[in-house]
Amino acid sequence: MNQNFTSAGSFQATQDRTILKNVYLWMTAGLFLTAIVARGFLVTGLYRNVMSNPLLMFGLIIIELVLVFRLASKINTMSVGAAITTFGVYAGLNGINMSTIFLMYNLGTITTAFVSTAALFGTMSLWAVTTKKDLSGWGHYLMMGLVGLIIASLVNMFLRSSGMSYLISYAGILLFTGLTAYDTQRIKNMSRSMSHSVDEGQFVKLSILGALTLYLDFINMFLFMLRILGRRN
């Protein structure tokens, strides 16, 4: 009887083991680490040194991009430890860059932007998980929108148009709102098909890759929200 009870418990644990649930745990851990690092640089005043050194900021951004591309392209060949470390280092470095927002926006604006982003992100994630609508067709248009947003942002670096910057920010929120829903449903479908068929190492690595995707959606949505709220203030 004890053996049957143990087997039933193991079976239930296996059924509860889903990539989607793990994705949100890793994403939350990444955001928490980013916040802790940003807070540390704020309290110590190191964020001012980062902001006053464009070369350092540019270098951090380049390193972050390298880490993202490495994690996205090499996840299957990386060890679990390397995948966790890469995600952690990226979240930490992003915290250093994020600490500079305290020089540009007041705490009230930052808090409002974060809460607004969390509410919007949570709503779209919940809708994507529960809706019966197939969002796979959104992918092509969202990628086109992302390319267009990047091009518009680069052009506005030279034009320095405040009006265009405002429009880009609204477009960015709309785009990453759509990406949040699209990516969430894609991860949900992957979770359904692979959660119980992969080994523990692959399970963790797929969870980290999904967490990185949603982490990027959240951070970008937050930054665009911050630009809009900051301008209004």
C-alpha positions, 0 to 999 in steps of 0.5 A: 500500500505504501508503495502504491501511495508513493507511486501515486505521489510521484505520478502527481508530482510529474503531472504538476511539473510543467515548463510554463509554471517553471518559466514564470518562476525563472522569469520572476527570479530574473526580474527580482535579481535585476531589481536587487542589482539596480537597487544596490547601484542606486543606494551606493551611488554607482549608477551615476558612474555608469550614466556618466560613462557612455563607453561603459554603458555601450559595453554593457549593452553589447555584453547583454546582447551577446548573452541573449544571442548565446542563450537563444542559439546555444541553449541545447548544447549548454549545460544546465549550470551554464544556462542558469549562469548566463541568464543570471549574469544577463539579469544582473547586467541589465540591473546595472543599466536599469539603475540609470533610470533613477537619474531620469525619472522620479520614484513615483513615476517608476513605480507607476510604470512598473505596476502598470506594466505588471497589470498589462503583462499579467492580463495578456498572459492570462488571456493567452493561456485561457483563450481558444484563439490560435495566436500563431498567425501573429508571429509574422506581423509582430516580427515585422513590427519589431523590425519597423520599431527598431528602424524608427528608433534608429532614425529618431536618434538623428531626428531627435523628434519628441513627437516621433519618440512619443509615437514610438513609445506607444507603438512599443507598448502595443507591440510588446503587449502582442508579443507577450500574448504570442510568446505566452501561448507559444510557451504554453503549447511547448509546455503541453507537448514537452513537459512530461517527455524531456529529461530534467536538464532539458526541462530546466533549459527550456524553462530558462529560454522561455523565461528569457523571452517573457523577461524581455517582453516585460522589460521592454514594455516597462521601458516604453511605459516609463517614457510615456509616464515620464514625459507626462510628468 
